[in-house]
Amino acid sequence: MPDFRVFFAGAADALLFNARSPGEARAKAQGVGRPIRKIKLDRETVDPCHRAPRLTRRELNGKPPC
């Protein structure tokens, strides 16, 4: 399971929560009792073969990625 980095309002630091989805990470983070500002996937905890490559605008040639 990947880790999600949860950023809280008014705090410079973030906490890691191990969850299957951002929604599950949000549910776990609400137990901390502080308002949540942002949730991001921690890319270092995802196996590289399961990670989508980052594409640049030049590689996309102005086309949407889908």
N, C-alpha and C positions, 0 to 999 in steps of 0.2 A: 504494500500500500504506500502511496506517495505521501509526502509531508506537504502541508499547506502553511505558509507563513502568514500569520494574522497580525495586521497592524491596527493598533487601537488609537482612538481620537486623543490628541493631546500628549501622546507618548512618542519618543524617538525610537524606541526599540520595538521588536516584534517577537511573537512566540510561535513556535512550531507545534502543529497539531497533526498527528497521523490520522488520516481519514481517507475514505474512498472518493469523496466528492467535496467541492467547496461548501455545499449545503451542510454536509455532516461536520465539516470543520467549523462552520459558523455555529452550529448547535453546541459543539464542545466548547467553543470560545465564549459563548454567552454565559457560561458558568463562572467566568472570571469576574464579571460584573462591571466591565467598562464598555463604553460604546465602541463598536467596531467601525474602522474607517475603510479598510481594504483587505482582501484576501487574495493571495497569489500562490501559485504552484511553485514549490521549491524545486527547480530543475535538477539540482545535484542529486536528489533522492530518487529520480526516475531513471530506470534503465535506458541507456542510449538507444537500444533497438525499439523501444516503445515511444520514443520522443520524436515528434514531427520536426523536420529540419526548419531552421529559420531561413526564410527567403528574403532577398533584398528586392528593392523596386526594379533594379536592372534585370534580375533574373525573372521577375514577373512580366516584364515588358508592358507595364500598364494594365495587365489583366488581373482580375480578382483571383485569389488562390484556389477557389473552388471550381 
